[in-house]
Amino acid sequence: MIRPLDPSSDLELDQYLALESALDEHTYGGSQALTREQLRAQFSESPYWTVRRWVAIAEVIEGGELLVGRANAFMPLQENLETISVEVSVHPAFRGQGIATALVEEALIPAIRESGRSLVEGYGEIPADGDPDSPEQPVNRLARRLGITRKNLAVCRALALPLEASLLQTLQAEAEERIGEYRIELWDGEIPEEHLEAYGLLMRQLELDEPDEDVEHEAPDYTPERIRESERRMREAGTLRITAVAVAPDGSFAGNSEVHLHESADSTLGWQENTLVMPEHRGHRLGLALKVATHRQLGERAPQLRSLVTWNSHVNPWMIEINEKLGYRVLYRELVLQGRPAL
């Protein structure tokens, strides 16, 4: 049975959390231990986007129901107003039974039609050595039904934790060979009020510079209000942030990097988020210095973490090189798919 998610149901949220944990453990070797209220905070409304959610319910024993899949339709409200992003995931133990197809047919295609949006976007995993254009890849079968095709190819990598201190020392020394008069600052928690506008420019530049091949995407304006709204949502969902910024000799910001963690001591999975060096400041190994600075914090701030996950476009060799020096290893490749289907 496919139906909308009921966020008021404690039982449904518990099963949703169990699905999320199973998906993350299967793919990344770790998971995040959110509470029901933290999950509800993630589901709360935003002035910047709206999301519709559905679940797939299976009767695994007579009279016993289990949440075995989910689908989301994400619609930006401030930019990319033609775009609707869709996503489907199925519990690893229930794949190959047509559940993803049912979610596409019964939930996502009607939602796309109702939205009136013309540009459909989706993401999907393939094995690290898989052919991204093979029609036999499950993601490509679903993409054909949605009328979308590959526009970019990203690579998901994971870093096994904890890191050896000697590796970080070696990489720190390498960064210091070129860093000159630049310096790295670490921030814990919210962006300082006096730096909100400058930090917003870094975030926008990250999206402008993202090497995403043929993907259609309008970079948002990261206003102080938008940053504070994001921080509020993170705080209510139990997400902690380690932020590093590179400061140029003239005092301006030259780059940034963020790692996101969950506050629970039972959460073993973290996310390496954005890393950017502004165009005029490249060539000083600031990207490496920023990541070394945040990764040094992990042993002290989150010793329970087993895995840190990140994504890069396959046409971003500079960041891939840094990640591989730190020890990130390929988990899978991710297709970025878009199209303007006549559904």
C-alpha positions in Angstrom: 0.0 0.0 0.0 1.3 3.5 -0.9 0.0 6.4 1.1 1.1 9.8 2.5 3.3 9.7 5.5 1.5 10.4 8.8 3.9 12.5 10.9 1.5 12.5 13.8 1.8 8.7 14.3 4.5 7.7 16.7 4.5 4.2 15.4 4.9 5.4 11.8 7.8 7.7 12.8 9.5 4.8 14.7 9.2 2.6 11.6 10.5 5.5 9.4 13.5 5.9 11.7 14.2 2.2 11.5 14.0 2.4 7.7 16.5 5.3 7.6 18.9 3.4 9.9 18.7 0.3 7.8 19.4 2.3 4.6 22.3 4.1 6.1 23.9 1.0 7.7 23.6 -0.9 4.4 25.1 1.9 2.3 27.5 3.8 4.6 28.3 1.5 7.5 26.8 3.9 10.1 23.6 5.6 11.1 22.2 8.5 13.0 20.0 8.0 16.2 17.4 10.7 15.8 14.4 10.9 18.2 10.8 11.2 16.9 10.8 14.9 17.7 14.0 15.5 15.9 12.5 13.7 12.8 9.4 15.8 13.1 11.6 18.9 13.2 13.2 17.7 9.9 9.7 17.4 8.4 8.5 20.9 9.5 7.6 23.5 7.0 10.1 25.9 5.6 9.7 29.3 3.8 12.3 28.1 1.2 10.9 24.7 0.1 8.0 22.4 0.5 8.2 18.6 0.6 5.5 15.9 0.1 6.2 12.4 1.6 4.8 9.0 1.0 5.5 5.6 2.5 5.2 2.0 1.2 3.5 -0.3 3.7 3.8 -4.1 3.4 1.8 -6.8 5.3 4.7 -9.0 6.4 2.6 -11.3 8.5 -1.1 -11.5 8.8 -2.3 -8.3 10.4 1.2 -7.0 10.8 2.3 -3.9 8.8 5.9 -2.7 8.1 7.1 0.5 6.5 9.4 -0.8 3.7 9.9 2.2 1.4 9.5 6.0 1.1 9.3 8.6 -1.6 9.7 12.4 -1.4 8.9 15.3 -3.8 10.9 18.4 -3.0 9.9 21.8 -4.4 12.0 25.0 -3.9 10.0 28.2 -3.2 12.5 31.0 -3.7 14.5 29.8 -6.8 14.4 26.9 -9.2 10.6 27.4 -9.4 10.3 25.1 -12.4 12.0 22.3 -10.6 10.6 19.4 -8.6 13.1 16.9 -7.1 12.0 13.4 -6.5 13.5 10.5 -4.5 12.7 6.9 -3.8 14.3 4.5 -1.3 13.4 0.9 -0.4 14.5 -1.2 2.5 17.5 -3.5 1.4 15.6 -6.6 2.4 12.6 -5.7 0.2 14.2 -4.7 -3.0 13.4 -6.3 -6.3 9.7 -6.7 -5.5 8.4 -3.7 -7.5 8.1 -1.3 -4.4 10.1 1.5 -6.0 8.1 1.3 -9.2 4.8 1.4 -7.2 6.1 4.5 -5.3 6.9 6.2 -8.7 3.6 5.3 -10.3 1.3 5.9 -7.5 2.9 8.8 -5.7 5.6 10.7 -7.6 4.1 10.8 -11.1 0.7 12.2 -9.8 2.7 14.7 -7.6 4.7 15.9 -10.6 1.5 16.4 -12.6 -0.2 18.3 -9.8 2.8 20.5 -9.2 2.7 22.1 -12.6 6.5 22.1 -12.6 8.3 21.3 -15.8 11.8 20.3 -14.8 12.0 16.9 -13.0 15.2 16.0 -11.1 16.3 12.8 -9.4 19.3 11.0 -8.0 20.2 7.4 -8.0 23.0 5.0 -6.9 24.9 2.6 -9.1 27.8 0.4 -8.1 31.3 2.0 -8.2 32.2 -0.1 -11.3 28.7 0.0 -12.8 27.9 1.4 -16.3 26.0 4.6 -15.7 24.2 4.3 -19.0 23.1 0.7 -18.7 19.3 0.3 -19.1 19.5 -2.5 -16.6 20.5 -0.3 -13.7 17.4 0.0 -11.4 17.8 3.8 -11.3 17.7 4.0 -15.1 14.6 1.9 -15.3 12.9 4.3 -12.9 14.3 7.3 -14.7 12.9 6.1 -18.0 9.4 5.9 -16.4 9.9 9.5 -15.2 11.2 10.7 -18.5 14.6 12.0 -17.1 18.1 11.3 -18.2 21.7 11.6 -16.8 23.1 15.1 -16.6 26.0 14.5 -14.2 27.8 11.7 -12.5 29.0 12.1 -8.9 31.0 9.8 -6.7 30.1 9.0 -3.1 33.1 8.4 -0.8 33.3 7.4 2.9 36.1 7.9 5.4 36.6 5.2 8.0 37.1 6.7 11.5 38.9 7.3 13.7 41.8 8.8 11.7 45.5 8.4 12.7 46.9 11.5 14.2 50.1 11.0 12.2 48.2 11.3 8.9 46.6 14.6 9.9 50.1 15.9 11.0 51.5 14.9 7.6 48.7 16.6 5.7 48.9 19.7 8.0 52.6 20.0 7.1 51.8 19.7 3.4 49.2 22.5 3.6 51.6 24.8 5.5 54.1 24.6 2.7 51.8 26.8 0.6 49.4 28.5 3.0 51.6 31.6 3.5 49.8 34.4 5.4 46.4 32.8 5.2 45.0 31.3 8.5 42.2 28.9 9.4 39.6 29.6 12.0 37.2 27.1 13.6 33.7 28.0 14.6 31.5 25.9 16.8 27.7 26.2 16.3 26.1 29.3 14.7 27.8 31.6 12.3 28.9 34.8 14.2 26.4 37.6 13.5 29.1 39.9 12.1 30.1 37.3 9.4 26.6 36.3 8.2 26.7 38.2 4.9 30.2 37.2 4.0 29.5 33.6 4.8 26.4 33.7 2.6 28.6 34.8 -0.3 30.8 31.7 0.3 27.7 29.5 0.2 26.4 31.0 -3.0 29.8 30.8 -4.7 29.9 27.1 -3.8 26.8 26.5 -5.8 27.9 28.7 -8.7 31.2 26.8 -8.9 29.8 23.3 -8.5 31.1 21.3 -11.5 27.8 19.7 -12.3 28.1 19.2 -16.1 24.7 19.7 -17.7 22.5 20.1 -14.6 20.1 23.0 -14.7 20.3 24.8 -11.4 19.8 28.4 -10.1 22.1 29.2 -7.2 20.2 30.5 -4.1 21.0 33.7 -2.3 22.1 32.8 1.2 20.8 35.8 3.1 21.4 36.1 6.9 17.7 35.1 7.4 18.1 32.0 5.3 21.3 31.0 7.2 19.6 31.5 10.6 16.6 29.5 9.4 18.9 26.6 8.4 20.6 26.8 11.8 17.3 26.7 13.7 16.3 23.6 11.8 19.6 21.9 12.4 19.4 22.7 16.1 15.9 21.3 16.4 16.9 18.1 14.5 19.9 17.6 16.8 22.5 18.4 14.1 25.9 19.8 15.2 28.2 21.6 12.9 32.0 22.1 12.8 32.9 25.0 10.5 36.3 26.0 9.3 36.9 29.3 7.4 40.1 30.4 5.6 40.9 34.0 6.3 43.0 35.9 3.7 45.9 38.3 4.7 43.5 41.3 4.1 40.9 39.8 6.6 38.4 38.6 3.9 37.1 35.1 3.8 38.9 32.9 1.3 37.0 29.6 1.8 35.1 27.4 4.1 34.3 23.8 5.0 31.6 22.1 7.2 31.2 18.8 8.9 27.7 17.9 10.2 27.2 15.5 13.1 24.2 14.3 15.1 24.2 15.0 18.8 23.4 11.5 20.0 26.2 9.4 21.4 24.6 6.5 19.5 25.0 8.2 16.1 27.9 6.7 14.2 27.6 8.5 10.8 28.6 12.0 9.9 28.6 14.1 6.7 31.4 16.1 5.1 29.4 18.9 3.6 30.5 21.9 1.5 34.1 22.8 1.0 35.0 25.9 -1.1 38.0 28.1 -1.9 37.1 31.3 -3.6 38.5 31.6 -7.1 41.0 34.4 -6.4 42.5 32.5 -3.5 43.1 29.1 -5.0 46.6 27.5 -5.3 47.5 27.8 -1.5 46.3 24.4 -0.4 43.5 26.0 1.5 41.1 23.2 0.7 43.4 20.7 2.3 44.0 23.0 5.3 40.3 23.5 5.9 39.5 19.8 5.9 42.4 18.9 8.1 41.2 21.5 10.6 37.6 20.1 10.8 38.8 16.4 10.7 41.1 17.1 13.7 38.0 17.9 15.7 36.3 14.5 15.1 38.2 12.5 17.6 37.4 14.9 20.4 33.9 16.0 19.4 32.5 12.7 18.1 34.7 9.7 19.0 31.7 7.4 18.3 31.7 8.1 14.6 32.6 5.2 12.3 32.1 6.8 9.0 32.1 10.3 7.4 30.5 10.6 3.9 30.9 13.0 1.1 30.1 13.5 -2.6 32.0 15.0 -5.5 31.3 15.4 -9.2 33.5 13.2 -11.2 34.8 16.4 -13.0 36.1 17.8 -9.7 39.6 16.3 -9.5 40.9 18.9 -7.0 38.6 18.0 -4.2 38.8 14.3 -5.1 42.5 14.4 -4.6 42.2 16.0 -1.2 39.6 13.4 -0.1 41.7 10.5 -1.2 44.7 11.9 0.7 42.5 11.9 3.8 41.6 8.3 3.1 38.1 8.6 1.6 37.2 5.5 -0.5 34.6 5.1 -3.1 31.3 3.6 -2.0 29.2 4.1 -5.1 28.5 6.4 -8.0 25.5 8.7 -8.1 23.6 9.7 -11.2 22.1 13.2 -11.3 19.1 13.0 -13.7 16.9 15.7 -15.1 14.3 16.2 -17.8 11.2 17.9 -18.9 8.9 14.9 -19.4 5.3 14.9 -20.8 3.8 12.9 -18.0 
